[in-house]
């Protein structure tokens, strides 16, 4: 029998808590979610209770069956952001992050090219703040355009 290492346990427990939330909020019976994932209902319950380790492929299938964006939800859970993973998994923010996390590496590689080697880990936090501010400005600009268009009619 495989026993997860102490390093793997927190990640598995975090993922289990997020999966349990997805299953509860998914709006489907557990037996149907299990069937869609190709696992037995009891196995699904053991996974959600953190009693059985789960691979990323299995976790992705469970999340998809529950209607949650798999990559974004798992990234948030594994990054220690369980609350946000649960809050955002069934909304547009989850869908946004799914696309963002999927497309960001390609755009970084395309835009930076060889300069990607010049990136420093310490810049990540400031860059994430910059992206958040740019998104807020973008949303404000759209809202202001909508208001201006409705006033001009």
C-alpha positions in Angstrom: 0.0 0.0 0.0 1.3 3.4 -0.9 1.6 6.0 1.9 2.0 9.6 0.8 5.0 11.4 2.1 4.5 14.2 4.6 5.1 16.7 1.8 2.3 15.2 -0.3 -0.2 14.9 2.5 -1.0 18.7 2.8 -1.4 18.9 -1.0 -3.7 15.9 -1.1 -5.7 17.2 1.9 -6.1 20.6 0.2 -7.2 19.0 -3.0 -9.6 16.7 -1.2 -11.3 19.6 0.5 -11.7 21.5 -2.8 -13.0 18.3 -4.5 -15.5 17.8 -1.6 -16.7 21.3 -2.1 -17.0 20.8 -5.9 -19.0 17.6 -5.4 -21.3 19.2 -2.9 -21.9 22.3 -5.0 -21.9 20.4 -8.4 -25.7 19.9 -8.4 -25.3 16.2 -9.4 -25.8 13.0 -7.4 -22.5 11.6 -6.2 -23.1 8.3 -8.0 -23.4 10.2 -11.3 -20.2 12.2 -10.7 -18.4 9.0 -9.9 -19.7 7.3 -13.0 -18.7 10.2 -15.2 -15.2 10.0 -13.7 -14.9 6.2 -14.2 -14.7 5.5 -10.5 -16.8 3.7 -7.9 -19.0 6.0 -5.7 -17.2 4.8 -2.6 -13.8 5.7 -4.1 -15.1 9.1 -4.9 -16.2 9.6 -1.3 -12.9 8.3 0.1 -11.1 10.8 -2.2 -13.3 13.7 -1.1 -12.6 12.8 2.6 -8.9 12.7 1.9 -8.6 9.0 2.8 -7.3 8.1 -0.6 -4.7 10.0 -2.6 -5.8 11.2 -5.9 -3.8 11.8 -9.1 -4.1 15.1 -11.0 -5.9 13.3 -13.9 -8.5 11.9 -11.6 -9.0 15.2 -9.8 -9.4 17.0 -13.2 -12.1 14.5 -14.2 -13.9 15.0 -10.9 -13.8 18.8 -11.2 -14.9 18.7 -14.8 -17.8 16.4 -13.9 -18.8 18.9 -11.2 -18.8 21.7 -13.7 -15.6 23.4 -12.3 -12.6 24.5 -14.4 -10.1 21.8 -13.6 -6.7 23.5 -14.1 -7.6 26.8 -12.4 -9.2 25.0 -9.5 -6.3 22.7 -9.0 -3.7 25.4 -9.3 -5.5 27.5 -6.7 -5.9 24.5 -4.4 -2.2 23.4 -4.7 -1.1 27.0 -4.2 -2.7 27.1 -0.8 -5.7 29.2 -2.0 -8.5 26.6 -1.2 -11.0 29.3 -0.3 -10.6 31.1 -3.6 -10.7 27.8 -5.4 -14.0 27.0 -3.9 -15.4 30.5 -4.3 -14.4 30.9 -7.9 -14.8 27.4 -9.3 -18.4 27.9 -10.4 -18.2 31.4 -11.7 -16.7 33.5 -14.5 -13.5 34.1 -12.4 -12.8 30.3 -12.5 -13.4 30.3 -16.3 -11.1 33.4 -16.6 -8.3 31.8 -14.6 -8.7 28.5 -16.6 -8.0 30.4 -19.8 -5.4 32.7 -18.3 -3.3 29.9 -16.8 -3.6 28.0 -20.1 -2.6 30.8 -22.3 0.0 32.7 -20.2 3.0 30.4 -20.8 2.5 30.6 -24.6 2.2 34.4 -24.5 5.2 34.7 -22.2 7.3 32.5 -24.5 6.2 34.3 -27.7 6.6 37.8 -26.2 9.8 37.4 -24.2 11.6 34.8 -26.4 15.2 34.5 -25.2 14.7 37.2 -22.7 12.6 34.7 -20.6 15.9 33.7 -19.0 16.2 37.3 -17.6 13.0 36.9 -15.5 13.6 36.8 -11.8 11.3 35.0 -9.3 11.2 38.1 -7.1 9.3 40.0 -9.8 6.3 37.6 -9.7 4.4 39.4 -6.9 4.8 42.8 -8.5 3.9 41.5 -11.9 0.7 39.9 -10.5 -0.2 43.3 -8.9 0.4 45.0 -12.2 -1.8 42.5 -14.1 -4.6 43.0 -11.5 -4.4 46.8 -11.8 -4.5 46.5 -15.6 -7.5 44.3 -15.4 -9.3 46.7 -13.0 -8.6 49.6 -15.4 -9.8 47.5 -18.4 -13.1 46.7 -16.6 -13.5 50.4 -15.6 -12.9 51.5 -19.2 -15.6 49.1 -20.5 -18.0 50.2 -17.8 -17.4 53.9 -18.7 -17.9 53.2 -22.5 -21.1 51.4 -21.7 -22.4 54.4 -19.7 -21.3 56.8 -22.4 -23.0 54.8 -25.1 -26.3 54.5 -23.1 -26.2 58.3 -22.5 -25.7 59.1 -26.1 -28.8 57.2 -27.2 
